[in-house]
């Protein structure tokens, strides 16, 4: 039975049923917690919750673990209890309020010692008692250095991961972005690419290319391709230089297994594999890289009734298990359903850094804003300055802050150098020596590091002007390479922000049936009643309205194609005709039965499952507008999600065995960046056709399909 907590304010009694409700009410009000009914109703409720929380002992928190929806301790919560019990026993009788005061009075070493005795829920509870000053003051005293080729996180340093993502995984474009950001003095903690296409072949190709760039430039850093951990390990077994192993984590077991496709035992095996086979096993002290971010559990509705910051802290408990080289919080990446505005973004990122560092992690943060939220470049920049003051180990570095592949906006190399100069920080020591040799930085006899003559000159790494021009053609949307001090020149900034304004307009575009009149489709609606509701409550876009459900039933076709606006109706308008003509011909030539197309307003990706279950098809292909990002043309980018329905008992058993998730019902394959500047619509029609054939042939999608398909090709060879 859940414990009740109450506090009287004058004549009003304010009560909370259970620790989960109390923790949620003690936080600032955030969109994600409002959507799940966990946010405080008003300031008085929040401050009452904080009064109660302050009076609870650490032993009380320990004795009341947060259970899942079935009343059990899930795997992630259990991992959070792997603490130093000697330390815990010495502080267990302290209240959270007393512990807060103690941490404010303590030095960094003592705070680190205390952190080893705290569970993630305790760290989350503490962060809810902190104001902005305290969220900065306490973690800035903590240093958690980690070592691969470079040593990051030492006092006085600030490091950065180069993130040269490209919507087509174009190796020339990746090269130019790496050269550009190396010339800006970035990349001392990692060069890491998020692949647009997550196959084993792509991961091997990109990581081999990064290894080549690292060797040619001589940059003392490490490389990573942020595919799924299962794909990375398959690449490692093929001999690819998987130096740093990456995986995204979630704070509940259901999200971790059902959405991120990993289990704790699998990650234990992955960690052991890197100890035994990792290319840096004889050099690095740490070699794991994890990304998290408030809200993923909420967005999948698998949060177990736990608020966002507490779920995030539970992620950190899992990260702590593997002694990582880097942990990055990408809070803000999801959008307005989790963080509506700049204030929510700022506080949440400070909370993440506080909780992660308190739990002993080498924290970086990646304050991220999207064009469908009320978050902006100014709010993102202010957040990074506060996080730098709070002692974050590292930040991201995306070319000019625009990640076209993932359609969000974070730090640029110019932002990062500005942070270094404002906060008087320098790169990792090994990297600094290399950068001085290249003329990127200079160092005076008294140790002052300044920009050198080659700072910001990507031509430094090109063999000739002709070579630079050839690479330049691979990034036609790049607005320029000129600098003004540590910043891009004004003309470049104006172009960037104008492009963002076009993207914000595309978010609010409406799906026009008249533009699609030559397509034979039936029109349905989701449970979202308006565009605003669609943006703020994405779960409504995953369900057909009751009226629509009444008008449709089992059809038992092989394939159902669904067209929906997602976050850019303009993307559908500009791509759907060309893509459908090729896709339809390709599927019909293989004698697949196809249901009459479905057009849905205000749809989300997981609508595939509602429709698939209703029409009883084998495969749902959702053609959906991506969230805008990058240049103006990129606001027309569409994705294809291929959702394979696991309706066959034997096939589902195989999927359960592979994923570790007993509840798995669908497997997904994604083809993204379908537009003129990425994967052209005509070509995308062929690519999606080929994937659909593979899925229905092998009766698998996603990571499982990639492994089966690879094995079948190897047998042929």
C-alpha positions in Angstrom: 0.0 0.0 0.0 1.4 3.4 -1.0 2.2 5.8 1.8 0.4 9.1 2.0 2.2 12.4 2.5 0.7 15.7 3.5 1.6 19.2 4.5 -0.6 22.0 5.8 -0.4 25.5 4.4 -2.4 27.8 6.7 -5.9 26.2 6.5 -5.2 24.1 3.4 -4.1 20.4 3.7 -2.1 19.4 0.6 -1.7 15.6 0.2 0.2 13.2 -2.1 -0.5 9.5 -2.5 2.8 7.7 -2.8 6.4 8.7 -3.4 6.0 8.9 -7.2 3.4 11.6 -6.9 5.4 13.5 -4.3 8.6 13.4 -6.5 6.7 14.6 -9.5 5.0 17.5 -7.6 8.3 18.7 -6.2 9.7 19.5 -9.6 9.2 22.5 -11.8 6.2 22.1 -14.1 7.4 20.5 -17.4 5.3 19.6 -20.5 6.0 15.9 -20.2 5.0 15.7 -16.5 1.9 17.8 -17.2 1.0 15.3 -19.9 1.2 12.4 -17.4 -0.5 14.2 -14.6 2.6 14.3 -12.4 3.5 18.0 -12.5 2.5 20.3 -9.6 -0.8 22.1 -10.1 0.7 25.4 -8.8 3.6 26.8 -6.8 2.0 26.1 -3.4 1.6 22.4 -4.3 5.2 22.3 -5.5 6.6 24.0 -2.4 4.6 21.8 -0.1 5.9 18.7 -1.9 9.4 20.1 -1.4 8.8 20.7 2.3 7.8 17.1 2.7 10.6 15.8 0.6 13.1 17.8 2.6 12.0 16.0 5.8 12.3 12.5 4.4 15.4 10.5 5.3 17.6 8.7 2.8 16.6 5.4 4.6 13.0 6.2 3.8 13.8 6.7 0.1 15.8 3.5 0.1 12.9 1.5 1.7 10.4 2.8 -0.8 11.6 1.8 -4.3 9.5 2.9 -7.2 7.8 -0.2 -8.7 6.6 -0.7 -12.2 2.9 -0.8 -13.3 2.7 -4.4 -12.1 4.1 -3.6 -8.7 7.5 -5.2 -9.2 11.0 -3.8 -9.2 12.2 -3.6 -12.8 15.8 -4.3 -13.9 16.7 -0.6 -14.1 15.5 0.1 -10.6 17.3 -2.9 -9.3 20.6 -1.7 -10.9 20.1 1.6 -9.1 20.5 -0.1 -5.8 24.1 -1.1 -6.6 25.7 1.4 -4.3 28.4 1.6 -1.7 26.5 0.4 1.4 29.2 1.5 3.8 28.8 5.1 2.6 25.0 4.8 2.6 24.9 3.4 6.1 26.9 6.4 7.3 24.3 8.9 5.9 21.1 6.9 5.9 19.6 8.8 8.9 20.1 12.2 7.2 17.1 13.9 5.7 17.3 15.2 2.2 17.2 18.7 3.5 20.2 18.0 5.8 22.1 16.3 3.0 21.5 19.3 0.7 23.0 21.6 3.3 25.9 19.2 3.8 26.7 19.0 0.1 26.7 22.8 -0.1 29.3 23.0 2.6 31.5 20.1 1.3 34.3 20.0 -1.2 34.3 18.0 -4.4 36.0 14.9 -3.1 33.5 14.5 -0.2 30.5 15.1 -2.6 31.9 12.3 -4.9 32.2 10.0 -1.8 28.6 10.7 -0.8 27.4 10.1 -4.3 28.7 6.5 -4.3 26.2 5.8 -1.5 23.1 7.3 -3.2 20.5 5.6 -5.4 19.3 7.4 -8.5 16.0 8.2 -6.8 17.8 9.9 -4.0 19.8 12.0 -6.5 16.6 13.0 -8.3 14.9 13.9 -5.0 17.9 16.1 -4.1 17.9 17.9 -7.5 14.2 19.0 -6.9 15.3 20.9 -3.8 18.0 22.9 -5.6 17.6 26.3 -7.1 19.6 27.4 -10.2 22.6 28.6 -8.2 22.8 25.3 -6.3 22.4 23.2 -9.5 25.5 25.0 -10.7 27.5 25.4 -7.5 27.5 21.7 -6.3 28.4 19.9 -9.6 31.1 22.4 -10.5 33.1 21.1 -7.5 33.1 17.5 -8.8 35.6 16.3 -11.4 35.3 12.9 -13.0 38.2 12.5 -15.5 38.0 9.6 -18.0 40.7 8.3 -20.4 40.7 6.7 -23.8 43.3 8.2 -26.2 42.6 11.5 -24.6 42.1 12.5 -21.0 38.9 14.5 -20.6 37.2 16.1 -17.6 40.3 17.4 -15.8 40.0 20.7 -14.0 40.3 23.7 -16.4 39.4 21.7 -19.5 36.3 21.6 -21.7 36.0 19.0 -24.4 33.7 18.4 -27.4 32.4 15.6 -29.6 32.3 16.3 -33.3 29.0 15.1 -34.7 29.4 15.2 -38.5 26.0 13.7 -39.3 24.7 13.6 -42.9 21.3 12.6 -44.2 22.9 10.3 -46.8 25.9 9.2 -44.8 28.0 10.9 -47.6 31.7 10.3 -46.7 32.9 13.4 -48.5 30.5 15.6 -46.6 31.5 13.8 -43.3 35.1 14.5 -44.2 34.5 18.2 -44.7 32.6 18.6 -41.4 35.3 16.7 -39.6 38.1 18.9 -41.1 36.1 22.0 -40.3 35.5 21.2 -36.7 39.0 19.9 -36.1 40.3 23.2 -37.4 38.0 24.9 -34.8 39.8 22.9 -32.1 37.0 20.5 -31.5 36.8 16.7 -31.3 39.1 16.1 -28.3 36.6 13.6 -26.7 35.2 12.0 -29.8 34.4 12.0 -33.5 31.0 10.3 -33.6 28.5 10.0 -36.4 24.8 9.1 -36.0 24.2 7.1 -39.2 21.2 7.9 -41.3 21.0 4.2 -42.3 21.7 1.9 -39.4 22.8 -1.3 -41.3 25.9 -3.2 -40.5 27.4 -2.2 -43.9 26.8 1.5 -43.2 28.3 1.3 -39.7 31.4 -0.5 -41.0 31.8 1.9 -43.9 31.4 5.1 -41.8 33.6 3.9 -38.9 36.3 2.8 -41.3 36.2 6.2 -42.9 36.5 8.0 -39.5 39.5 5.8 -38.7 41.1 6.9 -41.9 40.5 10.6 -41.2 41.8 10.2 -37.6 45.0 8.6 -38.9 45.5 11.1 -41.7 45.0 14.1 -39.6 46.9 12.7 -36.6 44.2 14.0 -34.2 44.6 12.3 -30.9 41.0 11.3 -30.3 38.6 8.3 -30.6 35.9 7.4 -33.0 32.4 6.0 -32.8 29.4 5.4 -35.1 26.2 5.7 -33.0 24.3 2.8 -34.5 22.5 0.3 -32.3 24.8 -1.6 -29.9 23.9 -4.9 -31.6 24.9 -3.5 -35.0 28.2 -2.0 -33.6 29.1 -5.4 -32.0 28.4 -7.1 -35.3 30.7 -4.6 -37.0 33.4 -5.2 -34.3 33.2 -9.0 -35.0 33.9 -8.1 -38.7 37.0 -6.3 -37.7 35.7 -2.7 -37.7 37.5 -0.3 -35.4 34.7 0.1 -32.8 36.8 2.1 -30.3 34.0 3.5 -28.2 30.8 1.5 -27.9 27.6 3.5 -27.8 24.0 2.9 -26.7 21.0 5.0 -25.7 19.5 4.2 -22.3 16.1 4.7 -20.7 15.0 4.8 -17.1 12.5 2.0 -17.1 12.9 -1.6 -18.2 10.0 -1.5 -20.6 11.3 1.4 -22.5 14.8 0.0 -22.5 13.8 -3.4 -23.8 10.7 -2.7 -25.9 11.8 0.6 -27.5 15.6 0.6 -27.3 16.0 -3.1 -27.9 18.5 -3.9 -25.1 18.4 -5.6 -21.7 20.7 -5.2 -18.8 22.2 -8.7 -19.3 22.9 -7.9 -22.9 24.7 -4.7 -22.0 26.7 -6.7 -19.4 27.8 -9.0 -22.3 28.6 -6.0 -24.5 30.8 -4.4 -21.9 32.7 -7.7 -21.4 33.1 -8.0 -25.2 34.7 -4.5 -25.3 37.1 -5.5 -22.4 38.2 -8.5 -24.4 38.0 -7.3 -28.0 37.8 -3.5 -28.1 40.6 -1.8 -30.2 41.5 0.5 -27.3 41.5 -2.2 -24.6 45.2 -1.7 -23.9 45.0 2.1 -24.0 41.7 3.2 -22.6 40.5 3.1 -19.0 37.0 3.7 -20.3 35.3 2.9 -23.6 31.5 3.1 -23.2 29.4 6.0 -24.4 25.7 6.5 -23.4 23.1 9.0 -24.3 20.0 9.8 -22.3 17.6 12.7 -22.0 14.5 13.5 -20.1 11.2 12.3 -21.6 11.8 9.2 -23.6 9.9 7.0 -21.1 7.0 9.5 -21.1 6.9 9.7 -24.8 6.4 6.0 -25.1 4.0 6.0 -22.1 6.2 3.5 -20.4 7.3 5.6 -17.4 5.7 3.5 -14.7 4.1 6.6 -13.2 7.5 8.2 -12.6 8.4 11.8 -13.5 10.9 12.7 -16.1 13.8 13.8 -14.0 13.6 10.8 -11.8 13.5 8.5 -14.9 16.5 10.4 -16.1 18.4 9.7 -12.9 17.5 6.0 -13.2 19.3 6.1 -16.6 22.4 7.4 -14.8 22.3 4.5 -12.3 22.4 2.1 -15.3 25.2 4.1 -16.9 27.2 4.0 -13.7 27.3 0.2 -13.9 29.6 0.3 -16.9 32.2 2.9 -15.9 31.6 5.0 -19.1 34.0 7.3 -21.0 31.1 9.7 -21.7 27.5 10.2 -20.8 25.5 12.7 -22.7 22.0 14.1 -21.9 20.2 15.2 -25.0 17.3 16.7 -23.1 15.1 18.8 -25.4 15.6 16.5 -28.4 12.1 15.1 -28.3 10.1 18.3 -28.6 7.2 20.1 -27.0 5.6 17.0 -25.6 8.5 16.8 -23.0 9.9 20.4 -22.9 7.7 23.2 -24.2 9.9 26.2 -23.8 13.4 27.6 -23.0 12.8 27.7 -19.2 11.9 24.0 -19.1 15.0 23.3 -21.3 17.3 25.3 -19.0 16.3 23.8 -15.7 16.1 20.3 -17.0 19.6 20.4 -18.4 21.0 21.7 -15.2 19.2 18.9 -13.3 20.7 16.3 -15.6 24.3 17.6 -15.1 23.7 17.8 -11.3 22.3 14.2 -11.0 24.8 12.7 -13.3 27.9 14.2 -11.7 26.5 13.5 -8.2 26.3 9.8 -9.2 29.9 9.8 -10.4 29.4 10.1 -14.1 31.5 12.0 -16.7 28.6 14.1 -17.7 28.1 16.1 -20.8 24.9 17.8 -21.9 23.5 18.6 -25.3 20.8 21.2 -24.8 18.7 20.6 -27.9 15.9 22.6 -29.5 13.5 21.7 -32.2 11.4 23.9 -34.5 8.1 22.5 -33.4 8.7 23.6 -29.7 8.8 27.0 -28.2 12.5 26.7 -27.7 15.1 28.9 -29.5 18.8 29.4 -30.2 19.1 32.0 -27.4 17.6 29.7 -24.8 19.9 26.9 -26.0 23.0 29.1 -25.8 22.1 30.4 -22.3 21.7 26.8 -21.2 25.1 25.8 -22.4 26.7 28.7 -20.6 25.1 27.7 -17.3 26.0 24.1 -17.9 29.6 25.1 -18.6 29.7 27.0 -15.3 28.2 23.9 -13.6 31.2 21.8 -14.7 29.9 19.8 -17.7 32.8 17.6 -19.1 31.8 18.1 -22.7 29.3 19.4 -25.2 28.4 18.4 -28.8 29.8 20.1 -31.9 27.6 19.9 -35.0 28.6 22.0 -38.1 27.1 25.4 -37.5 24.8 23.9 -34.8 22.4 22.3 -37.4 21.9 18.6 -37.4 20.2 18.0 -40.7 20.1 14.2 -40.2 18.4 14.3 -36.8 16.5 17.6 -37.4 17.5 19.4 -34.2 19.9 22.2 -33.2 22.7 22.0 -30.6 26.2 23.5 -30.2 28.4 24.4 -33.1 32.2 24.5 -33.0 31.9 28.3 -32.9 29.7 28.1 -29.8 32.1 25.7 -28.2 35.2 27.9 -28.7 33.1 30.8 -27.4 32.4 28.7 -24.2 36.1 28.0 -23.8 37.1 31.6 -24.1 34.3 32.9 -21.8 34.9 30.3 -19.1 38.7 30.1 -19.5 38.9 26.4 -20.5 41.3 24.5 -22.7 41.1 21.2 -24.7 42.3 17.8 -23.4 46.1 17.9 -23.0 47.0 15.4 -25.7 44.7 17.2 -28.2 46.0 20.6 -27.3 49.6 19.6 -28.1 48.5 18.3 -31.5 46.4 21.5 -32.2 49.4 23.7 -31.3 51.5 21.8 -33.8 48.9 22.4 -36.5 48.7 26.1 -35.7 45.1 25.8 -34.5 46.0 27.1 -31.0 48.9 29.0 -29.5 50.0 28.9 -25.9 51.9 31.7 -24.2 54.7 31.0 -21.6 52.2 31.7 -18.8 49.9 28.9 -20.2 47.3 31.2 -21.9 45.7 29.4 -24.9 44.5 31.5 -27.8 43.3 30.8 -31.3 46.2 30.3 -33.7 46.7 31.3 -37.4 45.1 28.2 -38.7 42.0 28.3 -36.4 38.9 27.8 -38.4 40.7 26.8 -41.6 39.4 23.4 -42.9 41.8 23.7 -45.9 44.5 22.8 -43.4 43.6 19.2 -43.8 43.1 19.2 -47.6 45.9 18.3 -50.0 45.0 21.1 -52.4 42.5 23.9 -53.2 40.9 21.5 -55.7 40.4 18.9 -53.0 38.7 21.4 -50.8 36.4 22.5 -53.6 35.5 18.8 -54.3 34.6 18.3 -50.7 32.7 21.6 -50.7 30.4 20.4 -53.4 29.3 17.5 -51.1 27.8 20.2 -48.7 25.9 22.5 -51.1 23.7 23.8 -48.3 26.7 25.0 -46.2 26.4 28.8 -45.9 30.1 29.5 -45.5 33.3 28.9 -43.6 34.3 32.5 -42.7 34.7 33.5 -39.0 34.6 36.7 -36.9 36.6 36.0 -33.8 35.3 32.8 -32.3 32.0 33.3 -34.1 30.7 32.7 -37.7 30.4 35.9 -39.7 27.1 37.7 -39.6 26.1 36.6 -43.2 26.3 32.9 -42.2 24.2 33.5 -39.0 21.5 35.3 -41.0 21.2 32.4 -43.5 21.0 29.9 -40.7 18.2 31.6 -38.8 16.3 32.4 -42.0 16.3 28.7 -42.7 15.0 28.0 -39.3 12.2 30.4 -39.8 11.1 28.5 -42.9 11.2 25.2 -40.9 9.0 26.6 -38.2 6.4 27.6 -40.7 6.5 24.1 -42.2 5.6 22.6 -38.8 2.3 24.4 -39.0 1.5 23.5 -42.6 -1.8 21.5 -43.1 -2.2 18.3 -45.1 -4.0 19.4 -48.3 -6.2 16.7 -49.8 -6.5 18.7 -53.0 -2.7 18.4 -53.6 -3.1 14.7 -53.3 -6.3 14.3 -55.4 -4.6 12.0 -58.0 -4.0 9.4 -55.3 -6.7 6.9 -54.4 -7.0 7.1 -50.7 -9.6 6.9 -47.8 -9.4 9.6 -45.2 -9.3 8.9 -41.4 -8.6 11.0 -38.3 -6.6 10.4 -35.2 -7.6 11.3 -31.7 -5.8 14.7 -32.0 -8.4 17.3 -32.5 -6.1 20.2 -33.5 -2.6 20.9 -34.6 -1.7 22.3 -31.2 -2.9 19.1 -29.5 -1.0 17.1 -32.1 2.2 18.9 -31.2 1.9 18.8 -27.5 0.3 15.3 -27.1 1.8 13.0 -29.6 0.2 9.9 -28.1 -3.1 11.1 -29.6 -1.6 10.8 -33.1 -1.0 7.1 -32.5 -4.7 6.2 -32.3 -7.5 6.5 -34.8 -10.5 8.4 -33.6 -13.5 6.3 -32.5 -15.4 7.3 -35.7 -12.6 6.2 -37.9 -12.3 2.8 -36.1 -16.0 2.2 -36.6 -15.6 2.5 -40.4 -12.7 0.1 -40.9 -12.1 -3.5 -40.1 -10.0 -6.6 -41.0 -8.9 -6.7 -44.6 -6.0 -9.3 -44.4 -3.8 -7.7 -47.0 0.0 -8.1 -47.1 0.7 -4.4 -47.0 -1.1 -1.2 -45.9 0.4 2.2 -46.9 -0.5 5.1 -44.6 0.2 8.7 -45.5 0.2 11.3 -42.7 1.5 14.8 -42.0 3.6 14.1 -38.9 5.6 17.3 -38.4 5.7 18.6 -42.0 2.7 18.3 -44.4 4.9 20.1 -46.9 7.2 17.0 -47.0 4.2 14.9 -48.0 3.1 17.3 -50.7 6.5 17.5 -52.3 7.5 13.8 -52.3 4.4 11.5 -52.2 3.5 11.4 -55.9 7.0 10.4 -57.1 7.6 8.0 -54.3 4.2 6.2 -54.5 4.5 5.6 -58.3 7.7 3.6 -57.8 6.6 2.0 -54.6 3.3 0.7 -55.9 4.8 -0.7 -59.1 7.6 -2.4 -57.1 5.3 -4.0 -54.6 2.7 -5.1 -57.2 5.4 -6.6 -59.4 6.1 -9.1 -56.5 2.4 -9.9 -56.2 1.9 -8.4 -52.8 -1.7 -7.6 -51.9 -2.1 -3.9 -51.0 -4.9 -2.3 -49.1 -6.4 0.9 -50.4 -4.2 3.8 -49.2 -5.1 5.6 -46.0 -4.6 9.3 -45.5 -4.6 10.5 -41.9 -4.4 14.0 -40.5 -2.3 14.6 -37.3 -0.6 11.2 -37.4 2.4 9.9 -35.6 4.7 6.9 -36.3 3.1 4.5 -33.9 -0.2 5.0 -35.7 1.1 2.0 -37.7 0.2 -0.3 -34.9 -3.3 0.9 -34.5 -4.0 0.6 -38.2 -2.1 -2.7 -38.6 -4.1 -4.3 -35.8 -7.3 -3.0 -37.2 -6.9 -4.0 -40.9 -4.9 -7.2 -40.0 -2.1 -6.7 -42.5 1.4 -8.1 -42.4 3.3 -4.8 -43.0 2.4 -1.2 -42.5 4.4 1.4 -44.4 3.9 4.9 -42.9 5.0 7.8 -45.1 5.3 10.7 -42.7 6.6 14.3 -42.7 9.8 14.6 -40.6 10.3 17.4 -38.2 12.0 20.3 -40.1 15.7 21.1 -39.5 18.7 22.2 -41.5 18.3 24.4 -44.6 15.0 25.6 -46.0 14.7 22.7 -48.4 15.1 20.2 -45.6 11.6 21.2 -44.3 10.4 19.0 -47.2 12.0 15.8 -45.8 9.8 12.7 -45.4 10.4 9.3 -43.7 9.2 5.8 -44.4 8.6 3.6 -41.3 8.1 0.0 -42.2 6.2 -1.7 -39.2 6.2 -5.5 -39.4 3.4 -7.1 -37.4 4.5 -10.1 -35.4 1.3 -12.0 -35.7 2.8 -15.4 -36.3 3.5 -17.3 -33.0 6.8 -18.8 -34.1 8.1 -15.5 -35.6 7.1 -13.7 -32.4 9.0 -16.2 -30.3 12.1 -15.4 -32.4 11.6 -11.7 -32.0 11.1 -12.0 -28.2 14.3 -14.1 -28.0 16.3 -11.5 -30.0 15.0 -8.4 -28.3 14.5 -9.7 -24.7 11.1 -8.1 -24.7 8.1 -10.3 -23.9 5.7 -7.6 -25.0 7.1 -7.0 -28.5 4.4 -6.8 -31.1 6.0 -4.9 -34.0 9.5 -4.5 -35.5 10.5 -1.3 -37.3 12.7 -0.4 -40.2 13.3 3.3 -41.0 14.2 5.0 -44.3 14.7 8.7 -43.6 15.6 12.0 -45.3 13.5 11.5 -48.3 13.7 14.7 -50.3 15.6 16.4 -53.1 18.6 17.2 -50.8 18.8 13.7 -49.3 17.3 10.5 -50.7 15.3 11.6 -53.8 11.6 10.4 -53.8 11.9 8.2 -56.9 15.0 6.5 -55.5 13.3 6.2 -52.1 10.4 4.3 -53.7 12.9 1.6 -54.8 14.7 1.5 -51.5 11.4 1.1 -49.5 10.3 -1.6 -52.0 13.5 -3.6 -51.5 13.2 -3.3 -47.7 9.5 -4.4 -47.8 10.5 -7.5 -49.8 13.3 -8.3 -47.3 10.9 -7.9 -44.4 8.2 -10.1 -45.8 10.7 -12.7 -47.1 12.6 -13.0 -43.8 9.6 -12.2 -41.5 11.7 -9.7 -39.6 12.4 -5.9 -39.5 14.8 -3.6 -37.7 18.0 -5.0 -36.2 16.9 -8.6 -36.4 16.3 -8.2 -40.2 19.8 -6.8 -40.6 21.4 -9.8 -39.0 19.3 -12.3 -40.9 19.8 -10.5 -44.2 23.6 -10.4 -43.6 23.7 -14.1 -42.8 21.8 -14.9 -45.9 24.2 -12.9 -48.1 27.2 -14.6 -46.4 25.7 -18.0 -47.2 25.4 -17.0 -50.9 29.0 -15.8 -51.0 
